[in-house]
């Protein structure tokens, strides 16, 4: 999606987004059109890991990933290095799907936040 937007502009990005998630409308579509695609691309680049910091995290943590996400195993392994962290996974979802499926994610995150 990001590469399509960089190559073809905001409307190409919006079209590619729509193919994955369905059409974006209104203010949300406006935010997508105004997105800094170069910044999004920078997020996709390799960067140093934080593995050495994970065992020192003492705050309650809840990590989640779709089971079809490329980073699923990395996220799960990271959660095991944080004392008391919860790891939630969603069968069949990839990275973007898990990000936008608030109907699936939020009930479990709220349960975590309540301490259930």
N, C-alpha and C positions, 0 to 999 in steps of 0.2 A: 504494500500500500504506500509506504513512505517513498520507496524508489519510484513508483508510478507518479507520485505527486511531484517529486523533484524533477523528473523528466518531462512531465506533462502539465504541471501547474496544479493549482488548488482544485479545479474541477476534476482533474484526473485522480487526485487523492480522494476526493469525495466519492467518485464513482467506484474506486477500488474498495473504499470503506463500505460502501453500500452492497457490494458483492459479497462481502464477508458477513456483515452484521445486519444488513437490510438498510433501507433508506434512512438517512439522517434528515431531520426537518427543523425548521425554525431556528431558534437561537443556537441549538447544538450544531446544526449545519454551519452556521456562521462562525462558531468557534473552530470547527474543523477547517473551514476555508482560511482562517487567519492563523492556523497552526504554523509554528516554526519547524518546518520539515528538516532543516539542517540539524536542529537540536535533537529531533527524534532520531535522526540517522546516527548522531554521535552516541546516543544511548545504546545503539546496536553494536558498537565497536567493543573489542576486547578491552577489559580493564582489570587491574589487579584484584585478586580475591580478598575476602575479608575473613577467611577461615581462622586465622590466628586470633581474631577478636571474638568470635562466637562463644567460646567457653567462658568469657568474662561478662557476658550479658546477664544481668540479674533481674531485669524487668520482665514481667509476663509477656510472652510472645506467642503470636498465632500466625503461622505461615500456611499458605495454601497454594495449590497448583492443580491444574487439570492433568489427568493421567496421561493425556496425549501431548502434553506440553514438553518441548525439548528440554526444559530445565526441571522437570518433575523430579528426577533422581537427585539432582544437585540441591533442590529445595528440601527434599526429604532428609538428605544427609546433613544439611545445614541445621535443620530443626533438631536433629539428634545430638548436635554439639552444643545446643543451648539448653541449660538446665531448666527443666520444667516446661519447655516449649510444647505447644500443641501444633500438630500438623494435620491439615484437612486436605483431602484430595477428592476430585470429582471425576468419576469414570467417564471416559469418552470425550472429555473437553480438552481443547488445546489452550494455549496461552490466552489468546484473545477471547475465546468463548468463556473461560473461567473469569476473565476480567469483567465482562459485561453481564454475566448471569447473576445479578444481585438477588434474584428470587431464590437461587440455590445457596449462594455464599452467605448473605447477610443473616439468615436464621442461625447458622452455625457459628458465625463470628459473634453475634449477640449472645448466644449461649455461652461462649468462651468468656466474653466480657462480664457476664453475670456470675461467672464462676461455677456454672452448672457442670 
